[in-house]
Amino acid sequence: MVVQPQLQHLYRTAQAKEPDTCCDLLGFDVMLDHKLKPWMLEVNHMPSFKADTKLDFDVKHDLIKNTLQIL
């Protein structure tokens, strides 16, 4: 809720004049507590796609692939 105004501003300023012609990929950092309740830590407007491990590569590769398929 804290970042919503900034994200809304960034989305509106980046959006093309025609509706439904803009896509933005955000990075959400979430932590699970001992009861598996999710807590959002931060939202990244320009998440990194650098992969330091094989798991990191696999997750980010699939994310980019799926995003492009949706578009």
C-alpha positions as CSV (number, residue, x, y, z in Angstrom):
1,M,0.0,0.0,0.0
2,V,2.9,2.3,0.6
3,V,4.4,2.0,-2.9
4,Q,1.1,2.0,-4.7
5,P,1.1,5.8,-5.5
6,Q,4.6,5.6,-6.9
7,L,3.9,2.5,-9.0
8,Q,0.7,4.1,-10.3
9,H,2.6,7.2,-11.3
10,L,5.4,5.1,-13.0
11,Y,2.8,3.0,-14.8
12,R,0.8,6.0,-16.1
13,T,3.9,7.9,-17.3
14,A,5.2,4.8,-19.1
15,Q,2.0,3.8,-20.7
16,A,1.4,4.4,-24.3
17,K,-1.5,6.6,-25.4
18,E,-3.5,3.6,-26.7
19,P,-5.0,1.4,-23.9
20,D,-3.6,-2.0,-23.2
21,T,-0.3,-1.4,-25.0
22,C,2.0,-1.3,-22.0
23,C,3.5,-4.1,-19.9
24,D,5.7,-3.7,-16.9
25,L,7.4,-6.5,-15.0
26,L,7.7,-5.9,-11.2
27,G,9.8,-7.9,-8.8
28,F,8.0,-8.7,-5.5
29,D,10.2,-9.9,-2.6
30,V,8.1,-12.0,-0.2
31,M,9.1,-13.7,3.0
32,L,7.1,-16.6,4.7
33,D,6.9,-16.7,8.4
34,H,6.8,-19.9,10.5
35,K,3.0,-20.3,9.8
36,L,3.7,-19.9,6.0
37,K,2.0,-16.5,6.1
38,P,3.5,-14.3,3.3
39,W,4.9,-10.9,4.1
40,M,5.8,-8.5,1.2
41,L,9.1,-7.0,1.8
42,E,9.5,-4.8,-1.2
43,V,8.5,-4.2,-4.8
44,N,11.2,-3.6,-7.4
45,H,10.3,-1.5,-10.5
46,M,13.3,-2.8,-12.4
47,P,14.2,-6.3,-11.0
48,S,17.5,-7.8,-11.8
49,F,17.7,-10.7,-14.3
50,K,21.2,-11.6,-13.3
51,A,21.4,-15.3,-12.4
52,D,24.0,-16.4,-9.8
53,T,22.8,-20.0,-9.5
54,K,21.2,-22.6,-11.7
55,L,18.0,-22.4,-9.8
56,D,18.0,-18.6,-10.1
57,F,18.6,-19.0,-13.8
58,D,15.8,-21.5,-14.2
59,V,13.3,-19.3,-12.4
60,K,14.2,-16.1,-14.2
61,H,14.3,-17.9,-17.6
62,D,10.9,-19.3,-17.2
63,L,9.5,-16.0,-15.9
64,I,10.8,-14.1,-19.0
65,K,9.6,-16.9,-21.3
66,N,6.1,-17.0,-19.7
67,T,5.8,-13.2,-19.8
68,L,6.6,-13.1,-23.5
69,Q,4.1,-15.8,-24.2
70,I,1.4,-13.8,-22.4
71,L,2.2,-10.8,-24.4
